[in-house]
């Protein structure tokens, strides 16, 4: 697991405390201990996507965390399809950028 280091390398804060490590998004039981977190994987992902991040990186070792949650996986696919554009593939990762408004 190294993808979550992007926050420190870019000196940016995660969009959610639950997103500081990719696997946290799939651990519903953690949300009650994370201040400000939503109550489920789908709700937390929805909260993150509402902030309209400029980039979303999908794939690689992070993929199973969302794919194990059908509602969250569907939400992510819908948002990527309608609001983002695939701009680059790096190995098994896909980098999406929000479409211009």
MODELLER restraints for C-alpha pairs under 7 A, 6 or more apart:
rsr = mdl.restraints
at = mdl.atoms
rsr.add(forms.Gaussian(group=physical.xy_distance, feature=features.Distance(at['CA:4:A'], at['CA:20:A']), mean=6.25, stdev=0.5))
rsr.add(forms.Gaussian(group=physical.xy_distance, feature=features.Distance(at['CA:4:A'], at['CA:21:A']), mean=5.58, stdev=0.5))
rsr.add(forms.Gaussian(group=physical.xy_distance, feature=features.Distance(at['CA:4:A'], at['CA:22:A']), mean=6.67, stdev=0.5))
rsr.add(forms.Gaussian(group=physical.xy_distance, feature=features.Distance(at['CA:7:A'], at['CA:13:A']), mean=5.94, stdev=0.5))
rsr.add(forms.Gaussian(group=physical.xy_distance, feature=features.Distance(at['CA:7:A'], at['CA:14:A']), mean=6.36, stdev=0.5))
rsr.add(forms.Gaussian(group=physical.xy_distance, feature=features.Distance(at['CA:14:A'], at['CA:20:A']), mean=5.96, stdev=0.5))
rsr.add(forms.Gaussian(group=physical.xy_distance, feature=features.Distance(at['CA:15:A'], at['CA:48:A']), mean=6.03, stdev=0.5))
rsr.add(forms.Gaussian(group=physical.xy_distance, feature=features.Distance(at['CA:16:A'], at['CA:48:A']), mean=6.52, stdev=0.5))
rsr.add(forms.Gaussian(group=physical.xy_distance, feature=features.Distance(at['CA:17:A'], at['CA:34:A']), mean=6.87, stdev=0.5))
rsr.add(forms.Gaussian(group=physical.xy_distance, feature=features.Distance(at['CA:18:A'], at['CA:24:A']), mean=5.64, stdev=0.5))
rsr.add(forms.Gaussian(group=physical.xy_distance, feature=features.Distance(at['CA:18:A'], at['CA:25:A']), mean=6.09, stdev=0.5))
rsr.add(forms.Gaussian(group=physical.xy_distance, feature=features.Distance(at['CA:18:A'], at['CA:34:A']), mean=6.83, stdev=0.5))
rsr.add(forms.Gaussian(group=physical.xy_distance, feature=features.Distance(at['CA:18:A'], at['CA:37:A']), mean=6.71, stdev=0.5))
rsr.add(forms.Gaussian(group=physical.xy_distance, feature=features.Distance(at['CA:19:A'], at['CA:25:A']), mean=6.24, stdev=0.5))
rsr.add(forms.Gaussian(group=physical.xy_distance, feature=features.Distance(at['CA:22:A'], at['CA:62:A']), mean=6.16, stdev=0.5))
rsr.add(forms.Gaussian(group=physical.xy_distance, feature=features.Distance(at['CA:23:A'], at['CA:65:A']), mean=5.77, stdev=0.5))
rsr.add(forms.Gaussian(group=physical.xy_distance, feature=features.Distance(at['CA:25:A'], at['CA:41:A']), mean=5.49, stdev=0.5))
rsr.add(forms.Gaussian(group=physical.xy_distance, feature=features.Distance(at['CA:26:A'], at['CA:41:A']), mean=5.50, stdev=0.5))
rsr.add(forms.Gaussian(group=physical.xy_distance, feature=features.Distance(at['CA:26:A'], at['CA:65:A']), mean=5.35, stdev=0.5))
rsr.add(forms.Gaussian(group=physical.xy_distance, feature=features.Distance(at['CA:26:A'], at['CA:66:A']), mean=6.39, stdev=0.5))
rsr.add(forms.Gaussian(group=physical.xy_distance, feature=features.Distance(at['CA:28:A'], at['CA:39:A']), mean=6.64, stdev=0.5))
rsr.add(forms.Gaussian(group=physical.xy_distance, feature=features.Distance(at['CA:28:A'], at['CA:40:A']), mean=5.13, stdev=0.5))
rsr.add(forms.Gaussian(group=physical.xy_distance, feature=features.Distance(at['CA:28:A'], at['CA:41:A']), mean=6.02, stdev=0.5))
rsr.add(forms.Gaussian(group=physical.xy_distance, feature=features.Distance(at['CA:31:A'], at['CA:37:A']), mean=5.47, stdev=0.5))
rsr.add(forms.Gaussian(group=physical.xy_distance, feature=features.Distance(at['CA:31:A'], at['CA:38:A']), mean=6.37, stdev=0.5))
rsr.add(forms.Gaussian(group=physical.xy_distance, feature=features.Distance(at['CA:31:A'], at['CA:39:A']), mean=5.76, stdev=0.5))
rsr.add(forms.Gaussian(group=physical.xy_distance, feature=features.Distance(at['CA:32:A'], at['CA:39:A']), mean=6.96, stdev=0.5))
rsr.add(forms.Gaussian(group=physical.xy_distance, feature=features.Distance(at['CA:37:A'], at['CA:44:A']), mean=6.49, stdev=0.5))
rsr.add(forms.Gaussian(group=physical.xy_distance, feature=features.Distance(at['CA:38:A'], at['CA:44:A']), mean=4.90, stdev=0.5))
rsr.add(forms.Gaussian(group=physical.xy_distance, feature=features.Distance(at['CA:41:A'], at['CA:72:A']), mean=6.39, stdev=0.5))
rsr.add(forms.Gaussian(group=physical.xy_distance, feature=features.Distance(at['CA:42:A'], at['CA:71:A']), mean=6.19, stdev=0.5))
rsr.add(forms.Gaussian(group=physical.xy_distance, feature=features.Distance(at['CA:42:A'], at['CA:72:A']), mean=4.32, stdev=0.5))
rsr.add(forms.Gaussian(group=physical.xy_distance, feature=features.Distance(at['CA:45:A'], at['CA:72:A']), mean=6.80, stdev=0.5))
rsr.add(forms.Gaussian(group=physical.xy_distance, feature=features.Distance(at['CA:54:A'], at['CA:97:A']), mean=5.61, stdev=0.5))
rsr.add(forms.Gaussian(group=physical.xy_distance, feature=features.Distance(at['CA:54:A'], at['CA:98:A']), mean=5.28, stdev=0.5))
rsr.add(forms.Gaussian(group=physical.xy_distance, feature=features.Distance(at['CA:55:A'], at['CA:95:A']), mean=6.88, stdev=0.5))
rsr.add(forms.Gaussian(group=physical.xy_distance, feature=features.Distance(at['CA:55:A'], at['CA:96:A']), mean=5.50, stdev=0.5))
rsr.add(forms.Gaussian(group=physical.xy_distance, feature=features.Distance(at['CA:55:A'], at['CA:97:A']), mean=4.54, stdev=0.5))
rsr.add(forms.Gaussian(group=physical.xy_distance, feature=features.Distance(at['CA:55:A'], at['CA:98:A']), mean=6.35, stdev=0.5))
rsr.add(forms.Gaussian(group=physical.xy_distance, feature=features.Distance(at['CA:56:A'], at['CA:95:A']), mean=5.95, stdev=0.5))
rsr.add(forms.Gaussian(group=physical.xy_distance, feature=features.Distance(at['CA:56:A'], at['CA:96:A']), mean=5.13, stdev=0.5))
rsr.add(forms.Gaussian(group=physical.xy_distance, feature=features.Distance(at['CA:56:A'], at['CA:97:A']), mean=6.54, stdev=0.5))
rsr.add(forms.Gaussian(group=physical.xy_distance, feature=features.Distance(at['CA:57:A'], at['CA:93:A']), mean=6.67, stdev=0.5))
rsr.add(forms.Gaussian(group=physical.xy_distance, feature=features.Distance(at['CA:57:A'], at['CA:94:A']), mean=5.68, stdev=0.5))
rsr.add(forms.Gaussian(group=physical.xy_distance, feature=features.Distance(at['CA:57:A'], at['CA:95:A']), mean=4.60, stdev=0.5))
rsr.add(forms.Gaussian(group=physical.xy_distance, feature=features.Distance(at['CA:57:A'], at['CA:96:A']), mean=6.23, stdev=0.5))
rsr.add(forms.Gaussian(group=physical.xy_distance, feature=features.Distance(at['CA:58:A'], at['CA:93:A']), mean=5.63, stdev=0.5))
rsr.add(forms.Gaussian(group=physical.xy_distance, feature=features.Distance(at['CA:58:A'], at['CA:94:A']), mean=5.19, stdev=0.5))
rsr.add(forms.Gaussian(group=physical.xy_distance, feature=features.Distance(at['CA:58:A'], at['CA:95:A']), mean=6.53, stdev=0.5))
rsr.add(forms.Gaussian(group=physical.xy_distance, feature=features.Distance(at['CA:59:A'], at['CA:92:A']), mean=5.92, stdev=0.5))
rsr.add(forms.Gaussian(group=physical.xy_distance, feature=features.Distance(at['CA:59:A'], at['CA:93:A']), mean=4.45, stdev=0.5))
rsr.add(forms.Gaussian(group=physical.xy_distance, feature=features.Distance(at['CA:59:A'], at['CA:94:A']), mean=6.09, stdev=0.5))
rsr.add(forms.Gaussian(group=physical.xy_distance, feature=features.Distance(at['CA:60:A'], at['CA:92:A']), mean=5.21, stdev=0.5))
rsr.add(forms.Gaussian(group=physical.xy_distance, feature=features.Distance(at['CA:60:A'], at['CA:93:A']), mean=5.37, stdev=0.5))
rsr.add(forms.Gaussian(group=physical.xy_distance, feature=features.Distance(at['CA:66:A'], at['CA:72:A']), mean=6.23, stdev=0.5))
rsr.add(forms.Gaussian(group=physical.xy_distance, feature=features.Distance(at['CA:66:A'], at['CA:73:A']), mean=5.40, stdev=0.5))
rsr.add(forms.Gaussian(group=physical.xy_distance, feature=features.Distance(at['CA:67:A'], at['CA:73:A']), mean=5.27, stdev=0.5))
rsr.add(forms.Gaussian(group=physical.xy_distance, feature=features.Distance(at['CA:83:A'], at['CA:98:A']), mean=5.93, stdev=0.5))
rsr.add(forms.Gaussian(group=physical.xy_distance, feature=features.Distance(at['CA:83:A'], at['CA:99:A']), mean=5.72, stdev=0.5))
rsr.add(forms.Gaussian(group=physical.xy_distance, feature=features.Distance(at['CA:84:A'], at['CA:96:A']), mean=5.84, stdev=0.5))
rsr.add(forms.Gaussian(group=physical.xy_distance, feature=features.Distance(at['CA:84:A'], at['CA:97:A']), mean=5.33, stdev=0.5))
rsr.add(forms.Gaussian(group=physical.xy_distance, feature=features.Distance(at['CA:84:A'], at['CA:98:A']), mean=4.24, stdev=0.5))
rsr.add(forms.Gaussian(group=physical.xy_distance, feature=features.Distance(at['CA:84:A'], at['CA:99:A']), mean=5.09, stdev=0.5))
rsr.add(forms.Gaussian(group=physical.xy_distance, feature=features.Distance(at['CA:85:A'], at['CA:96:A']), mean=5.26, stdev=0.5))
rsr.add(forms.Gaussian(group=physical.xy_distance, feature=features.Distance(at['CA:85:A'], at['CA:97:A']), mean=5.37, stdev=0.5))
rsr.add(forms.Gaussian(group=physical.xy_distance, feature=features.Distance(at['CA:85:A'], at['CA:98:A']), mean=6.27, stdev=0.5))
rsr.add(forms.Gaussian(group=physical.xy_distance, feature=features.Distance(at['CA:85:A'], at['CA:99:A']), mean=6.11, stdev=0.5))
rsr.add(forms.Gaussian(group=physical.xy_distance, feature=features.Distance(at['CA:86:A'], at['CA:94:A']), mean=6.82, stdev=0.5))
rsr.add(forms.Gaussian(group=physical.xy_distance, feature=features.Distance(at['CA:86:A'], at['CA:95:A']), mean=5.88, stdev=0.5))
rsr.add(forms.Gaussian(group=physical.xy_distance, feature=features.Distance(at['CA:86:A'], at['CA:96:A']), mean=4.35, stdev=0.5))
rsr.add(forms.Gaussian(group=physical.xy_distance, feature=features.Distance(at['CA:86:A'], at['CA:97:A']), mean=6.51, stdev=0.5))
rsr.add(forms.Gaussian(group=physical.xy_distance, feature=features.Distance(at['CA:87:A'], at['CA:95:A']), mean=5.82, stdev=0.5))
rsr.add(forms.Gaussian(group=physical.xy_distance, feature=features.Distance(at['CA:87:A'], at['CA:96:A']), mean=5.55, stdev=0.5))
rsr.add(forms.Gaussian(group=physical.xy_distance, feature=features.Distance(at['CA:87:A'], at['CA:97:A']), mean=6.48, stdev=0.5))
rsr.add(forms.Gaussian(group=physical.xy_distance, feature=features.Distance(at['CA:88:A'], at['CA:94:A']), mean=6.10, stdev=0.5))
rsr.add(forms.Gaussian(group=physical.xy_distance, feature=features.Distance(at['CA:88:A'], at['CA:95:A']), mean=5.23, stdev=0.5))
rsr.add(forms.Gaussian(group=physical.xy_distance, feature=features.Distance(at['CA:89:A'], at['CA:95:A']), mean=6.10, stdev=0.5))
